[in-house]
Every structure is written in structure tokens, then in C-alpha cells.
Amino acid sequence: MHPRWRVLPLLVLLAAGCEDGPKPPGPKEQAEGYYIKGTSEYLQGRFDEALTSFNTMKEIAPDDPRLPAAYGELYLSMGRINDAATWFELALQRDPKRSTNWSRLGFIHAQLGKIDEAQSALRKAVALYPKDYNALEGLAELHLKRGEKEAAVSHFTLAAEASPDVAKSALVLRASEVLTAEGRHAEALELLGQWAAKGVRTPQLLSSLGDEQVRAGQLLPAAESYREAASQSPRDPTLWELVGEIYTRLDKPGEALAAYRESLRVKDRAIVHVALARLHLGRKDRAAAEQELGLALESVSGSDVRELSELAALLSTLGRKPDALRILTSLSAEPEHAKDVDLQLRTAALAQELKDEATVRTVCARIASNGVKLKKCP
């Protein structure tokens, strides 16, 4: 056979192979690509780019059932509430069985002050999907606005049960806040304790649990709650300070000293040095107390009322009453503290003790100018 005839079948095969090569994407594939691109841009907070991608998708596949919800989520994130409402209403026309669409529309109605419409939409979301924790939370907030405290607590709790672990603590705390605002501290303590036992042990929940345990007189459990919260909050010195205060009240100076030292490791604060000084005074160690007083004076911020008040009290205890009076006089003269009667009276009493009549008259006049009537000042 001539070599030329052996080459022809190969050319035919190559030509056929070229015809079977990759085809350009059709409309369906293009729309899918723009949907994925727009969703990715939305999740990255690139809202303008996402809007462009969804607009392009709309030109290719205007009837894609995912588009209305995608636009709704995007406009909601952009703060364009009315546009979001329009798109979620269209999404519900196309898919009335999708609970998320009802949930989002309920949220939007709530933002627009349409309480009845919001409640109706959120109830439909929960009816379709009882574990829609966003809808349950939204219903809780609506009940709270209407003064329906029991229903609010119930729905916050249901939302916590249905939510992912990362959201549980905040929802339980909302329920607890409703109870404490009503003075129902025993119920708040029980609620927080139950969820802590379930493993929800965030610093915020444990700190609130500690507060309620202190209120109930459960000091040792409170110390443990604060300690665990402190171990998870390396930048918060106040939790270790609370542990120290509890152990001081329980007459456990060793544990109190260790807790105060942990607080100082987080941040050097005068209020903790004052607490340590008092701890040393209780142990008859005046030299150590004087040393802590010096450290307190070095680290005082000059703006914390509690800190300055406690420092003045310590100075007075250690025989430095003129220095204490200088702090109290300066503090009580601040306009924002003019109505603090306890502070004013403390200042006047110390001034009278030191026979500083001018300061006594100034402070008593300040008390009177704020409409406080006293039989005697100080």
C-alpha cells in the first residue's frame, strides 16, 4: 500500500477527535457558575460584586427558583430592607414551603415595625421547621416587646435548644436577662445552672451564673464559676478579682491572695492592690499592706470612682487621712458625682474630723443645691 493511503485514516480520526472536544457551557451551566460566584462574593462581604453576578445570572436564567432568596439575603445584608422584603415575598410565591424565606420576611417586618405581620411570618417558619432557631429568637423578641415575658423566656429557651453550640450561650443569657429584670433570680439561677450542666460554659454564661450564685449566697460555687470564666478570659482581670473577693469573705486568705495575684498578672490595677493591702492588714502584716498601698498609688488610673474611693478608705485606715481627704475632695467636686450623696457625706465627715470647716461647708452646700434635705450635714 502506498504510504499516502496509510496517512488518510489517521487524519480522519484526528478530525473526528476535534469534533468531540469540550463544548462551551450552556445557559444552565453559565447560570450555575454565576450563582456560585455571587454566593461566594456575598459570603466575603463583596456585595456590589455579588449583585453584578446575580444580575448576570438573572439575564441568563430569570426563572431560577434560587434567585429571589439570593437577592433577598444580599439586600438584607446591604441594609436595603424594602428591596429585601420584595424579593423574599417573590421567593415565597415560588417556594412557600421554605421556612427560611418566612423567617427572613418575619425579621424584615419586625425591623419595619410591622409586629403582627412579623409574628405571622415567624410562626409559619416554625410550623414548617420547628428547629428554626432564628425564627424562634425573633418570636421571643416580639413577645418581649409586647410584655409577654413568659412567652419570651420560653422562645429564647427553645431557640437555644435548636441553635448550634456557638449560639446557645447568648440565647440562654437573653432568657436569663428577662427573668432577672423581673426580679426572678431563683429561676434565672436554675436556668443558668441547667445549661452549664449541659456543657454551655462560655465565660459570659459562667459569669452570670456566678452573679446569681452570689446573690443566692452560694459563695463557693460562685467562686468556681468565676474561676472557670476567668481561665477562659485571659484579658479580663475582674473575674479573678471576684474570686479573690469571695475567698476573702470566706476567710480563705491563701486562696484570695492567689486569685488577686492572677488578676494582677492580667492587668496591674490599684483596686486589686488595695484589696491585697486589706488582706495583709487582716493577717496583721502592716508592712506588706504599706507596700501594696505604694503599688496602688503607682497604678491608680485617676478616673475610676470605685478605685479612688477604696484607695481613700485605705489611706485613712493606714493613718494618712489628709491624703484621703484630698482624693475625696477632688472626687466629690466632679460634676458627674455631685449627686452621689454617700460620697459627699464621706467627704464632709472626714473633713469635719480633720477640722477642715471650709470643705465641710462646700460639700454641705453642694448636697443642698442638689435638692437633698438632711437633718444634719455631715
C-alpha positions as CSV (number, residue, x, y, z in Angstrom):
1,M,0.0,0.0,0.0
2,H,1.2,3.5,-0.8
3,P,2.3,5.4,2.3
4,R,-0.2,8.2,1.3
5,W,-3.1,5.9,2.0
6,R,-1.8,4.9,5.4
7,V,-1.9,8.6,6.5
8,L,-5.5,9.3,5.5
9,P,-7.2,7.2,8.2
10,L,-5.2,9.0,10.8
11,L,-6.3,12.4,9.6
12,V,-9.9,11.2,9.6
13,L,-9.5,10.1,13.3
14,L,-7.9,13.3,14.3
15,A,-10.7,15.3,12.7
16,A,-13.3,13.2,14.5
17,G,-11.5,13.8,17.8
18,C,-11.6,17.5,17.3
19,E,-15.3,17.5,16.8
20,D,-15.7,15.6,20.1
21,G,-13.7,18.2,22.1
22,P,-15.0,20.3,25.1
23,K,-18.2,22.2,24.3
24,P,-18.8,25.7,25.5
25,P,-21.1,25.8,28.6
26,G,-24.8,26.1,28.0
27,P,-27.2,28.6,29.7
28,K,-27.8,26.3,32.7
29,E,-24.1,25.8,33.4
30,Q,-23.4,29.6,33.0
31,A,-26.2,30.4,35.4
32,E,-24.9,27.9,37.9
33,G,-21.4,29.5,37.6
34,Y,-22.7,33.0,38.3
35,Y,-24.8,31.7,41.2
36,I,-21.8,30.1,42.8
37,K,-19.7,33.2,42.1
38,G,-22.3,35.6,43.5
39,T,-22.8,33.5,46.6
40,S,-19.0,33.4,47.3
41,E,-18.8,37.2,46.8
42,Y,-21.7,37.7,49.2
43,L,-20.1,35.5,51.9
44,Q,-16.9,37.5,51.6
45,G,-18.9,40.8,52.1
46,R,-18.3,41.9,48.5
47,F,-21.9,42.9,48.0
48,D,-21.6,45.0,44.9
49,E,-19.7,42.3,43.0
50,A,-22.3,39.7,44.2
51,L,-25.1,41.9,42.9
52,T,-23.4,42.1,39.5
53,S,-23.1,38.3,39.4
54,F,-26.7,37.7,40.4
55,N,-27.9,40.3,37.8
56,T,-25.9,38.4,35.1
57,M,-27.5,35.1,36.3
58,K,-30.9,36.8,36.1
59,E,-30.3,37.6,32.4
60,I,-29.4,34.0,31.7
61,A,-32.0,32.2,33.9
62,P,-34.6,34.7,35.1
63,D,-36.9,31.9,36.4
64,D,-34.2,30.1,38.6
65,P,-36.0,29.5,41.9
66,R,-33.0,30.3,43.9
67,L,-32.7,33.9,42.7
68,P,-35.3,35.7,44.8
69,A,-33.9,34.4,48.1
70,A,-30.3,35.2,46.9
71,Y,-31.4,38.8,46.2
72,G,-33.3,38.9,49.4
73,E,-30.3,37.8,51.5
74,L,-28.0,40.2,49.6
75,Y,-30.3,43.3,50.0
76,L,-30.8,42.4,53.7
77,S,-27.1,42.4,54.3
78,M,-26.8,45.7,52.4
79,G,-29.4,47.3,54.6
80,R,-31.9,47.7,51.8
81,I,-34.8,46.4,53.8
82,N,-37.7,47.2,51.5
83,D,-35.9,45.7,48.5
84,A,-35.2,42.6,50.6
85,A,-38.9,42.3,51.5
86,T,-39.9,42.5,47.9
87,W,-37.6,39.7,46.9
88,F,-38.5,37.4,49.9
89,E,-42.1,37.8,49.0
90,L,-41.3,36.7,45.5
91,A,-39.3,33.8,46.9
92,L,-42.4,32.7,48.9
93,Q,-44.5,32.9,45.8
94,R,-42.2,30.4,44.2
95,D,-41.5,28.3,47.2
96,P,-44.0,28.8,50.1
97,K,-42.7,25.7,51.9
98,R,-39.2,27.1,52.5
99,S,-39.1,28.1,56.2
100,T,-36.1,30.3,55.8
101,N,-38.0,32.7,53.5
102,W,-40.7,33.1,56.1
103,S,-38.1,33.6,58.8
104,R,-36.3,36.3,56.9
105,L,-39.6,38.0,56.0
106,G,-40.6,37.9,59.6
107,F,-37.3,39.6,60.6
108,I,-37.8,42.3,58.0
109,H,-41.4,43.0,59.1
110,A,-40.1,43.3,62.7
111,Q,-37.4,45.8,61.6
112,L,-40.2,47.8,59.8
113,G,-42.3,47.8,63.0
114,K,-45.0,45.5,61.5
115,I,-45.3,43.4,64.6
116,D,-48.4,41.4,63.6
117,E,-47.0,40.6,60.1
118,A,-43.7,39.7,61.6
119,Q,-45.3,37.3,64.2
120,S,-47.4,35.7,61.5
121,A,-44.4,35.1,59.2
122,L,-42.2,33.7,62.0
123,R,-44.9,31.3,63.2
124,K,-45.2,30.0,59.6
125,A,-41.4,29.5,59.6
126,V,-41.6,27.5,62.9
127,A,-44.6,25.5,61.7
128,L,-42.6,24.4,58.6
129,Y,-39.4,23.8,60.6
130,P,-39.7,23.7,64.4
131,K,-35.9,24.0,64.8
132,D,-35.6,27.3,63.0
133,Y,-33.8,29.0,65.9
134,N,-33.7,32.3,64.1
135,A,-37.4,32.4,63.9
136,L,-37.8,31.2,67.5
137,E,-35.5,34.0,68.6
138,G,-37.4,36.5,66.5
139,L,-40.7,35.4,68.2
140,A,-39.0,35.7,71.6
141,E,-38.1,39.3,70.9
142,L,-41.6,40.1,69.6
143,H,-43.1,38.6,72.8
144,L,-40.7,40.8,74.8
145,K,-41.8,43.9,73.0
146,R,-45.4,43.1,73.9
147,G,-44.6,42.5,77.5
148,E,-45.2,38.8,77.2
149,K,-42.3,37.7,79.5
150,E,-43.2,34.0,79.9
151,A,-43.5,33.5,76.2
152,A,-40.3,35.4,75.6
153,V,-38.4,33.2,78.0
154,S,-39.9,30.1,76.5
155,H,-39.0,31.0,73.0
156,F,-35.5,32.1,73.9
157,T,-35.0,28.7,75.5
158,L,-36.5,26.8,72.5
159,A,-34.1,28.8,70.3
160,A,-31.2,27.8,72.4
161,E,-32.1,24.2,72.2
162,A,-32.4,24.3,68.4
163,S,-29.3,26.5,67.8
164,P,-25.7,25.4,67.0
165,D,-23.4,25.3,70.0
166,V,-21.8,28.7,69.2
167,A,-25.2,30.5,69.6
168,K,-26.6,28.8,72.7
169,S,-25.0,30.9,75.3
170,A,-26.3,34.2,74.0
171,L,-29.8,32.9,73.8
172,V,-29.8,31.4,77.3
173,L,-28.4,34.7,78.6
174,R,-31.3,36.6,76.9
175,A,-33.8,34.4,78.7
176,S,-31.9,34.9,81.9
177,E,-31.9,38.7,81.5
178,V,-35.7,38.7,81.1
179,L,-36.0,36.8,84.4
180,T,-33.6,38.9,86.3
181,A,-35.2,42.1,85.0
182,E,-38.4,40.8,86.6
183,G,-36.6,40.0,89.9
184,R,-37.0,36.3,89.3
185,H,-33.4,35.5,90.3
186,A,-34.1,32.0,91.6
187,E,-35.4,31.0,88.2
188,A,-32.5,32.7,86.4
189,L,-30.1,30.7,88.7
190,E,-31.9,27.5,87.9
191,L,-31.9,28.2,84.1
192,L,-28.2,29.1,84.0
193,G,-27.2,26.1,86.1
194,Q,-29.1,23.7,83.9
195,W,-27.4,25.0,80.7
196,A,-24.0,25.0,82.4
197,A,-24.6,21.4,83.3
198,K,-25.4,20.7,79.6
199,G,-22.0,21.9,78.7
200,V,-22.7,25.5,77.7
201,R,-19.9,27.0,79.7
202,T,-18.9,30.2,78.0
203,P,-17.2,33.0,80.1
204,Q,-20.4,35.1,79.8
205,L,-22.7,32.4,81.0
206,L,-20.4,31.3,83.8
207,S,-20.0,34.9,84.9
208,S,-23.8,35.4,85.0
209,L,-24.2,32.1,86.8
210,G,-21.6,33.3,89.4
211,D,-23.5,36.6,89.9
212,E,-26.7,34.7,90.6
213,Q,-24.9,32.2,92.9
214,V,-23.5,35.1,94.9
215,R,-27.0,36.6,95.1
216,A,-28.3,33.3,96.5
217,G,-25.4,33.0,99.0
218,Q,-23.8,30.1,97.2
219,L,-20.3,31.6,97.5
220,L,-18.1,28.5,96.9
221,P,-19.9,27.5,93.7
222,A,-19.8,31.2,92.6
223,A,-16.0,31.2,93.1
224,E,-15.7,28.1,90.9
225,S,-17.9,29.7,88.2
226,Y,-15.9,32.9,88.2
227,R,-12.6,30.9,88.2
228,E,-13.6,28.9,85.2
229,A,-14.8,32.0,83.4
230,A,-11.5,33.7,84.3
231,S,-9.5,30.8,82.9
232,Q,-11.3,31.3,79.5
233,S,-10.9,35.1,79.6
234,P,-7.1,35.9,79.6
235,R,-7.7,39.6,79.1
236,D,-10.3,40.2,81.8
237,P,-8.8,40.9,85.3
238,T,-12.1,41.5,87.0
239,L,-13.1,37.8,87.1
240,W,-10.1,36.8,89.2
241,E,-10.8,39.8,91.4
242,L,-14.3,38.5,92.1
243,V,-12.7,35.1,93.0
244,G,-10.4,36.9,95.4
245,E,-13.3,38.9,97.0
246,I,-15.3,35.7,97.6
247,Y,-12.4,33.9,99.2
248,T,-11.7,37.0,101.3
249,R,-15.3,36.9,102.6
250,L,-15.0,33.1,103.2
251,D,-11.8,33.8,105.3
252,K,-9.6,31.9,102.9
253,P,-6.7,34.3,102.7
254,G,-4.4,31.9,100.8
255,E,-6.9,31.3,98.0
256,A,-7.8,35.0,97.9
257,L,-4.1,36.0,97.6
258,A,-3.6,33.6,94.7
259,A,-6.7,34.9,92.9
260,Y,-5.7,38.6,93.3
261,R,-2.2,37.7,92.0
262,E,-3.8,36.2,88.9
263,S,-5.8,39.4,88.4
264,L,-2.6,41.5,88.6
265,R,-1.0,39.2,86.0
266,V,-3.7,40.2,83.6
267,K,-3.6,43.9,84.4
268,D,-1.9,46.0,87.2
269,R,-4.8,47.8,88.9
270,A,-4.9,49.9,92.0
271,I,-8.2,48.4,93.2
272,V,-6.5,44.9,93.4
273,H,-3.5,46.3,95.3
274,V,-6.0,47.9,97.8
275,A,-7.7,44.5,98.2
276,L,-4.3,42.9,98.8
277,A,-3.4,45.6,101.4
278,R,-6.6,44.9,103.3
279,L,-5.9,41.1,103.1
280,H,-2.5,41.8,104.7
281,L,-4.0,44.0,107.3
282,G,-6.3,41.2,108.2
283,R,-3.2,39.0,108.7
284,K,-1.6,41.7,110.9
285,D,1.1,42.3,108.3
286,R,1.2,46.1,108.1
287,A,4.5,46.2,106.2
288,A,3.0,44.2,103.3
289,A,-0.1,46.4,103.4
290,E,2.0,49.5,103.1
291,Q,3.9,48.0,100.2
292,E,0.6,47.3,98.4
293,L,-0.6,50.8,99.1
294,G,2.5,52.1,97.4
295,L,1.8,49.9,94.4
296,A,-1.8,51.1,94.4
297,L,-0.7,54.8,94.3
298,E,1.7,54.0,91.4
299,S,-1.0,52.2,89.3
300,V,-4.1,54.4,90.1
301,S,-5.9,55.4,86.9
302,G,-7.4,58.6,88.3
303,S,-10.8,58.1,86.6
304,D,-12.4,55.1,88.4
305,V,-14.7,56.2,91.2
306,R,-14.7,52.9,93.0
307,E,-10.9,52.6,92.7
308,L,-10.3,56.1,94.1
309,S,-12.9,55.7,96.8
310,E,-11.4,52.4,98.0
311,L,-7.9,54.0,97.9
312,A,-9.0,56.9,100.0
313,A,-10.5,54.5,102.5
314,L,-7.2,52.5,102.7
315,L,-5.2,55.7,103.2
316,S,-7.5,56.7,106.0
317,T,-7.1,53.2,107.6
318,L,-3.3,53.5,107.4
319,G,-3.3,56.9,109.1
320,R,-2.9,59.1,106.0
321,K,-6.3,60.9,106.4
322,P,-5.2,64.2,104.8
323,D,-4.2,62.3,101.7
324,A,-7.5,60.5,101.8
325,L,-9.4,63.8,102.1
326,R,-7.5,65.3,99.1
327,I,-8.8,62.4,97.0
328,L,-12.3,62.6,98.2
329,T,-12.5,66.4,97.9
330,S,-11.3,66.2,94.3
331,L,-13.7,63.3,93.5
332,S,-16.7,64.8,95.1
333,A,-16.2,68.1,93.3
334,E,-16.6,66.4,89.9
335,P,-20.0,67.4,88.3
336,E,-20.8,63.8,87.5
337,H,-20.5,62.9,91.2
338,A,-22.3,65.9,92.6
339,K,-25.5,63.8,93.3
340,D,-23.6,60.9,94.9
341,V,-24.8,61.6,98.5
342,D,-22.8,58.8,100.1
343,L,-19.6,60.2,98.5
344,Q,-20.4,63.7,99.6
345,L,-21.2,62.7,103.1
346,R,-18.0,60.7,103.4
347,T,-16.0,63.7,102.2
348,A,-17.8,66.0,104.7
349,A,-17.3,63.6,107.6
350,L,-13.6,63.2,107.0
351,A,-13.2,67.0,106.5
352,Q,-15.0,67.6,109.8
353,E,-12.8,65.0,111.5
354,L,-9.7,66.9,110.2
355,K,-11.3,70.2,111.2
356,D,-11.4,71.5,107.6
357,E,-14.5,73.6,108.0
358,A,-14.2,75.2,104.6
359,T,-14.5,71.8,102.9
360,V,-17.4,70.9,105.2
361,R,-19.3,74.0,104.2
362,T,-18.6,73.5,100.5
363,V,-19.7,69.9,100.5
364,C,-22.9,70.5,102.5
365,A,-23.8,73.4,100.2
366,R,-23.4,71.1,97.3
367,I,-25.7,68.5,98.8
368,A,-28.3,71.1,99.5
369,S,-28.0,72.5,95.9
370,N,-29.0,69.1,94.6
371,G,-32.3,69.2,96.5
372,V,-31.2,66.7,99.2
373,K,-32.6,67.6,102.6
374,L,-30.6,66.3,105.6
375,K,-31.3,66.9,109.3
376,K,-27.6,67.3,109.7
377,C,-24.6,67.6,107.4
378,P,-22.4,65.6,107.9
